[in-house]
Amino acid sequence: MTAEVLNIPELLAGLAGKDVKVWVEGDRLRCNAPAGALTPEFRDQLRDRKTEIIGFLNMARAAARQQPAIVPLQSHGTRTPIYAVPGHVGAPFSFSDLSKRLGDDQPFFALQPAGYDGRREPMDRIEDIVEYFAGQILEFQPSGPYVIAGYCSGAATAFELARLLSQRGAEVQCLVLFGPLHPSTYKVLPRLLIFFAKRRAAPLMRELAKLPSFGARVRFLASRFRNPGERLGRILSSVRDARETVKADPVLESRARVKSTAITALRRYTPIPYQGRVCMFLPNKAWVRSGAAPLRWLEIAPQAEIYYGPDACDAPRMLEEPDAPAIAELYRESTRRLPRSN
């Protein structure tokens, strides 16, 4: 990892993933890291980019006091700002790779749901989540234009957010849906089962495709499904361990509540027609049959434009490396049709 390939949000996200805590005291940058977590590459970046990091953390802290929902991934640039709703896990840094690939001229703000920081109770109605986001966006940037985006289950929140902002007279230049999960996915059990089964099977199919012969594929499958009882036992054990870990960690417990309430909100939500411009970015053409029912959005946004990622795009990680550059290029393609103000 080098300074040339990491922006500040990505660097901080990488450190957080290793339980490295970075904070500002006065004009000094402080760091606390588990043994072995702070690699020489990370150490060099903390030293060489201290001023940048302090500036970003101070800006984020100031924004959080006023607009805790708004997480700046890229705060500068001349293009129309993007305000993006993450999936039901609620992680704002899930947009880090995409933000980096869109470039330094594209302002990009992730929207962090209430409860993700453990300081508030999460909301279980999309209408309430949207009021929370809309109020802070209008305080942060009183006049548009805006691009409102949503990823996976966050697409429903983004859809309602764009509709509400437009209803209140704000200029929503475009509503962008990345891998949008239609609310009906969580309302119809067979569709939900198909969606999760295909999602679990996708990595297995990619491994199979790499093998050179039919015999090798048979041996691979045999090894994967040998002793199914033992395998099921390991899965159940890992689930129990994960639950115990969540209970022991208040941050993980609060984020588990965010996920649970987000799913409840999605089940309750029924979208109504939206007249603004909508662009849907699907990971690949095969994903239309994933069970996520993305084309059902056309029932209420029949003029929506659809852009497909490459065939090999990994749907659950479509906004991350190595697929982020392809999705970023599709977004740039869509902006060429936007008004010249973008």
Backbone torsions as a table, in degrees:
resi	resn	phi	psi	omega
1	MET	NA	130.8	-177.7
2	THR	-129.1	163.2	-179.6
3	ALA	-61.4	-28.4	-177.4
4	GLU	-68.7	-24.1	-174.8
5	VAL	-109.4	1.5	-178.8
6	LEU	-117.7	125.3	166.9
7	ASN	-87.0	172.7	-172.8
8	ILE	-63.9	-46.1	177.4
9	PRO	-59.2	-38.2	179.4
10	GLU	-66.8	-41.5	177.8
11	LEU	-60.0	-47.1	-179.5
12	LEU	-66.2	-36.1	177.1
13	ALA	-65.2	-40.5	177.9
14	GLY	-63.5	-40.5	177.3
15	LEU	-66.0	-43.4	179.7
16	ALA	-60.9	-36.7	178.4
17	GLY	-63.5	-20.5	177.7
18	LYS	-103.5	14.8	-179.6
19	ASP	63.0	26.8	175.2
20	VAL	-88.9	120.9	-178.7
21	LYS	-98.7	129.9	-179.6
22	VAL	-125.9	130.2	179.5
23	TRP	-149.2	170.0	-177.4
24	VAL	-111.1	133.3	171.2
25	GLU	-123.4	108.6	-176.2
26	GLY	64.1	-118.7	177.3
27	ASP	-107.9	17.8	-176.5
28	ARG	-113.9	144.7	176.7
29	LEU	-95.8	126.0	-179.5
30	ARG	-109.7	153.7	-177.8
31	CYS	-147.8	139.0	175.2
32	ASN	-133.8	121.6	-173.4
33	ALA	-135.6	141.8	172.5
34	PRO	-62.6	158.3	-179.6
35	ALA	-56.3	128.4	176.0
36	GLY	83.0	-7.3	-175.7
37	ALA	-77.9	-33.1	-176.0
38	LEU	-87.6	93.0	-178.4
39	THR	-69.0	162.2	176.2
40	PRO	-56.3	-36.3	-180.0
41	GLU	-63.7	-46.7	178.4
42	PHE	-64.7	-40.4	-179.4
43	ARG	-61.0	-42.8	179.4
44	ASP	-63.0	-40.7	-178.7
45	GLN	-67.8	-39.0	177.9
46	LEU	-62.5	-38.0	179.6
47	ARG	-73.4	-48.0	-173.2
48	ASP	-75.3	-24.1	-174.5
49	ARG	-118.4	26.8	-176.2
50	LYS	-55.5	-45.7	-177.2
51	THR	-62.6	-43.3	178.0
52	GLU	-60.7	-44.3	-176.6
53	ILE	-66.2	-43.4	178.8
54	ILE	-61.5	-43.6	179.0
55	GLY	-60.9	-43.8	-179.7
56	PHE	-65.7	-45.1	-178.5
57	LEU	-65.1	-38.6	177.5
58	ASN	-65.4	-40.6	178.4
59	MET	-64.6	-43.9	-179.1
60	ALA	-65.0	-38.2	179.5
61	ARG	-66.2	-42.4	178.3
62	ALA	-63.6	-42.9	178.9
63	ALA	-64.2	-39.1	-177.3
64	ALA	-65.1	-31.0	178.3
65	ARG	-66.6	-36.6	-177.2
66	GLN	-93.8	-43.9	-177.4
67	GLN	-132.1	79.1	-176.3
68	PRO	-62.6	-16.6	-179.9
69	ALA	-80.0	-18.2	-171.5
70	ILE	-99.7	116.0	180.0
71	VAL	-111.4	110.3	-177.3
72	PRO	-76.5	115.9	173.5
73	LEU	-92.6	-30.3	174.1
74	GLN	-152.0	107.2	-170.7
75	SER	-92.4	-9.9	-176.1
76	HIS	-112.4	166.7	177.0
77	GLY	129.7	162.6	-175.5
78	THR	-101.1	-9.1	-177.1
79	ARG	-80.8	166.3	-179.8
80	THR	-61.8	125.8	-177.3
81	PRO	-62.0	142.2	174.6
82	ILE	-101.4	130.7	172.1
83	TYR	-115.4	116.0	-166.8
84	ALA	-120.0	131.5	178.6
85	VAL	-94.4	122.1	178.2
86	PRO	-73.3	175.9	177.3
87	GLY	-69.2	-172.7	-170.7
88	HIS	-67.0	-14.5	174.5
89	VAL	-70.1	-27.3	174.7
90	GLY	84.3	9.9	-173.8
91	ALA	-77.7	111.2	-178.3
92	PRO	-64.6	-29.6	-177.4
93	PHE	-78.0	2.1	173.6
94	SER	-65.2	-14.4	178.6
95	PHE	-96.3	3.7	-172.8
96	SER	-59.0	-48.2	-177.4
97	ASP	-63.6	-43.8	-180.0
98	LEU	-63.7	-43.6	179.3
99	SER	-58.4	-44.0	179.1
100	LYS	-61.6	-43.0	-176.6
101	ARG	-71.7	-20.5	177.7
102	LEU	-79.0	-13.7	171.7
103	GLY	97.8	167.8	-175.3
104	ASP	-72.0	-12.9	-177.9
105	ASP	-94.8	3.3	-177.0
106	GLN	-110.8	100.1	174.6
107	PRO	-60.2	136.0	-175.6
108	PHE	-143.2	120.9	-179.6
109	PHE	-122.7	123.2	174.0
110	ALA	-85.0	149.0	-179.8
111	LEU	-106.5	115.7	-176.6
112	GLN	-94.2	122.2	-176.5
113	PRO	-69.3	152.5	174.9
114	ALA	-58.3	137.2	179.6
115	GLY	99.7	-20.5	-178.1
116	TYR	-64.8	-32.4	179.9
117	ASP	-87.3	0.2	178.7
118	GLY	78.4	2.4	-176.5
119	ARG	-98.1	-15.3	-178.6
120	ARG	-130.0	165.5	174.1
121	GLU	-84.5	136.9	177.2
122	PRO	-68.1	159.4	-176.8
123	MET	-105.7	141.9	-176.2
124	ASP	-112.7	18.1	172.2
125	ARG	-129.4	129.7	-179.3
126	ILE	-60.0	-36.1	179.5
127	GLU	-60.2	-38.2	178.4
128	ASP	-71.4	-40.8	177.7
129	ILE	-60.3	-41.8	-178.6
130	VAL	-66.0	-41.3	176.2
131	GLU	-59.9	-41.5	179.4
132	TYR	-61.7	-48.7	179.7
133	PHE	-66.3	-46.7	-175.3
134	ALA	-60.9	-42.8	179.9
135	GLY	-59.2	-41.8	-177.6
136	GLN	-75.9	-35.2	176.3
137	ILE	-62.5	-44.9	-177.7
138	LEU	-68.1	-29.4	173.7
139	GLU	-73.1	-41.3	-176.5
140	PHE	-71.9	-41.0	179.5
141	GLN	-139.5	88.1	-171.9
142	PRO	-58.7	-31.8	-179.9
143	SER	-119.1	148.8	179.4
144	GLY	-76.0	-163.0	3.7
145	PRO	-81.4	160.2	176.0
146	TYR	-125.9	155.3	161.1
147	VAL	-112.0	122.8	177.6
148	ILE	-102.4	129.4	-176.7
149	ALA	-127.5	155.5	175.6
150	GLY	-148.2	144.3	-178.8
151	TYR	-117.1	134.0	175.0
152	CYS	56.4	-123.6	-179.5
153	SER	-69.5	-19.3	176.1
154	GLY	-68.1	-11.5	178.5
155	ALA	-61.6	-37.7	-179.5
156	ALA	-65.2	-41.2	177.3
157	THR	-64.7	-42.8	178.6
158	ALA	-61.8	-40.4	179.5
159	PHE	-58.9	-49.1	-178.9
160	GLU	-69.4	-33.7	179.1
161	LEU	-65.3	-45.6	178.1
162	ALA	-61.5	-40.7	-179.3
163	ARG	-64.3	-43.1	-178.4
164	LEU	-67.6	-45.0	179.8
165	LEU	-61.3	-42.7	178.6
166	SER	-62.8	-40.7	-179.8
167	GLN	-61.6	-30.5	-178.9
168	ARG	-91.9	11.0	173.6
169	GLY	91.1	2.7	178.3
170	ALA	-79.6	150.8	179.2
171	GLU	-89.9	107.2	173.7
172	VAL	-97.3	106.1	-174.3
173	GLN	-68.3	-35.4	-179.9
174	CYS	-160.8	145.2	170.3
175	LEU	-105.5	120.7	-175.2
176	VAL	-112.2	124.0	-179.5
177	LEU	-116.0	113.6	179.1
178	PHE	-95.8	117.6	179.5
179	GLY	49.1	53.5	-170.0
180	PRO	-70.7	128.0	175.4
181	LEU	-91.5	118.5	-179.7
182	HIS	-75.3	141.8	-178.6
183	PRO	-54.5	-28.1	-179.4
184	SER	-63.3	-19.9	178.2
185	THR	-58.4	-39.4	-178.2
186	TYR	-89.7	-3.7	179.2
187	LYS	-98.7	-21.1	-177.0
188	VAL	-114.2	111.6	-173.4
189	LEU	-57.4	-48.2	-179.5
190	PRO	-58.0	-39.7	-179.8
191	ARG	-66.5	-39.3	179.1
192	LEU	-63.8	-41.9	179.0
193	LEU	-63.7	-41.1	178.6
194	ILE	-63.3	-43.4	-177.8
195	PHE	-60.5	-48.7	-177.3
196	PHE	-72.7	-33.8	177.5
197	ALA	-63.8	-44.5	179.4
198	LYS	-67.5	-35.0	179.5
199	ARG	-66.7	-39.1	178.0
200	ARG	-71.9	-31.5	-176.6
201	ALA	-78.8	-22.6	-173.5
202	ALA	-57.1	-47.7	178.8
203	PRO	-60.9	-37.6	178.5
204	LEU	-62.7	-42.7	-179.9
205	MET	-65.7	-34.7	177.5
206	ARG	-66.9	-38.7	177.3
207	GLU	-64.9	-41.7	178.6
208	LEU	-61.0	-40.9	-176.8
209	ALA	-63.5	-24.3	-178.7
210	LYS	-79.3	-17.2	-174.6
211	LEU	-78.2	145.6	-169.0
212	PRO	-79.4	-18.9	-173.2
213	SER	-147.0	164.3	177.6
214	PHE	-61.6	-41.6	-179.9
215	GLY	-61.1	-40.4	179.3
216	ALA	-64.5	-35.9	179.6
217	ARG	-68.8	-39.9	178.3
218	VAL	-61.9	-44.6	-180.0
219	ARG	-64.4	-38.4	178.8
220	PHE	-62.8	-47.0	179.7
221	LEU	-63.6	-39.2	179.2
222	ALA	-62.0	-40.0	-179.8
223	SER	-69.2	-33.9	-178.8
224	ARG	-71.9	-33.7	-173.5
225	PHE	-108.5	13.7	173.7
226	ARG	-71.4	141.6	-179.8
227	ASN	52.5	63.0	-177.1
228	PRO	-60.2	-32.4	179.5
229	GLY	-64.5	-42.9	178.5
230	GLU	-64.5	-41.2	-180.0
231	ARG	-63.0	-43.6	178.4
232	LEU	-61.6	-39.5	178.7
233	GLY	-61.4	-40.5	178.5
234	ARG	-65.2	-40.3	179.7
235	ILE	-62.5	-48.2	-179.2
236	LEU	-62.6	-37.9	178.8
237	SER	-64.8	-41.1	179.8
238	SER	-67.2	-35.0	177.1
239	VAL	-64.3	-44.4	178.7
240	ARG	-62.2	-42.9	179.3
241	ASP	-62.4	-41.4	-179.8
242	ALA	-63.1	-41.1	179.7
243	ARG	-64.1	-40.6	179.3
244	GLU	-65.6	-38.4	178.2
245	THR	-63.2	-42.6	179.3
246	VAL	-62.4	-44.7	-179.0
247	LYS	-62.6	-32.8	-176.2
248	ALA	-81.4	-15.9	-176.2
249	ASP	-116.2	112.1	-176.5
250	PRO	-61.8	-32.4	178.8
251	VAL	-67.2	-47.4	178.3
252	LEU	-63.2	-36.5	179.9
253	GLU	-65.4	-41.4	179.9
254	SER	-66.6	-36.7	179.7
255	ARG	-72.1	-31.3	174.3
256	ALA	-65.1	-36.2	176.9
257	ARG	-67.4	-38.4	176.9
258	VAL	-59.3	-45.6	-180.0
259	LYS	-62.1	-46.7	-178.1
260	SER	-62.9	-45.2	-178.6
261	THR	-70.9	-30.9	177.5
262	ALA	-64.5	-39.6	177.7
263	ILE	-66.3	-41.0	176.3
264	THR	-60.0	-44.0	179.4
265	ALA	-61.5	-41.1	-179.5
266	LEU	-64.4	-41.1	179.3
267	ARG	-62.2	-34.2	-175.8
268	ARG	-81.1	-16.2	-168.7
269	TYR	-88.5	134.0	172.8
270	THR	-122.7	108.9	-177.9
271	PRO	-68.6	148.7	176.0
272	ILE	-119.4	162.2	-171.2
273	PRO	-54.6	143.4	177.3
274	TYR	-127.2	132.0	-172.3
275	GLN	-94.8	-8.7	-177.0
276	GLY	-76.9	177.8	-179.7
277	ARG	-72.9	132.3	-179.6
278	VAL	-127.0	131.6	174.1
279	CYS	-122.1	124.4	177.7
280	MET	-106.5	130.8	178.5
281	PHE	-114.2	107.2	-179.6
282	LEU	-97.5	143.9	-176.0
283	PRO	-57.5	-37.5	177.3
284	ASN	-165.4	170.9	-176.4
285	LYS	-67.0	-33.4	-179.0
286	ALA	-65.0	-22.8	-176.1
287	TRP	-66.8	-16.2	175.6
288	VAL	-56.6	-31.7	-177.4
289	ARG	-100.5	22.5	-174.8
290	SER	-78.2	-14.9	-172.2
291	GLY	99.1	-10.0	178.1
292	ALA	-76.2	-11.4	177.1
293	ALA	54.4	46.3	-176.7
294	PRO	-62.7	-30.7	-176.5
295	LEU	-74.7	-9.7	175.5
296	ARG	-67.3	-19.3	175.4
297	TRP	-63.6	-22.8	179.5
298	LEU	-67.7	-18.1	178.6
299	GLU	-65.9	-29.4	-178.5
300	ILE	-115.8	-6.4	175.0
301	ALA	-139.3	67.6	-170.5
302	PRO	-64.6	-18.7	-179.7
303	GLN	-92.8	7.5	-177.2
304	ALA	-58.9	139.8	175.8
305	GLU	-90.1	140.3	-178.2
306	ILE	-117.1	129.8	178.2
307	TYR	-121.8	134.1	-177.3
308	TYR	-109.5	135.1	173.4
309	GLY	-76.9	178.5	-179.5
310	PRO	-66.3	155.8	-176.9
311	ASP	-55.4	-34.7	-175.5
312	ALA	-87.0	3.8	-177.7
313	CYS	-61.1	131.7	180.0
314	ASP	-83.9	104.6	-171.2
315	ALA	-52.3	-49.0	-177.6
316	PRO	-65.6	-17.3	-178.2
317	ARG	-124.5	32.6	-172.7
318	MET	-62.9	-24.0	-179.0
319	LEU	-94.7	1.5	-178.9
320	GLU	-105.9	168.3	173.2
321	GLU	-66.4	143.3	7.2
322	PRO	-93.1	7.0	-174.7
323	ASP	-90.8	-15.1	-177.1
324	ALA	-55.6	-40.4	-179.8
325	PRO	-60.3	-39.5	-179.5
326	ALA	-67.1	-41.4	179.4
327	ILE	-68.7	-38.2	177.2
328	ALA	-62.1	-39.3	179.2
329	GLU	-66.8	-37.9	176.2
330	LEU	-62.9	-40.4	178.2
331	TYR	-62.6	-43.9	178.7
332	ARG	-61.0	-37.9	176.8
333	GLU	-60.0	-41.3	-179.0
334	SER	-67.8	-32.9	-177.5
335	THR	-71.7	-18.9	178.0
336	ARG	-66.2	-15.3	177.7
337	ARG	-97.3	-2.2	-179.9
338	LEU	-78.7	162.7	174.9
339	PRO	-57.3	159.7	-173.7
340	ARG	-65.6	-15.2	178.0
341	SER	-63.5	-17.6	176.9
342	ASN	-88.9	NA	NA
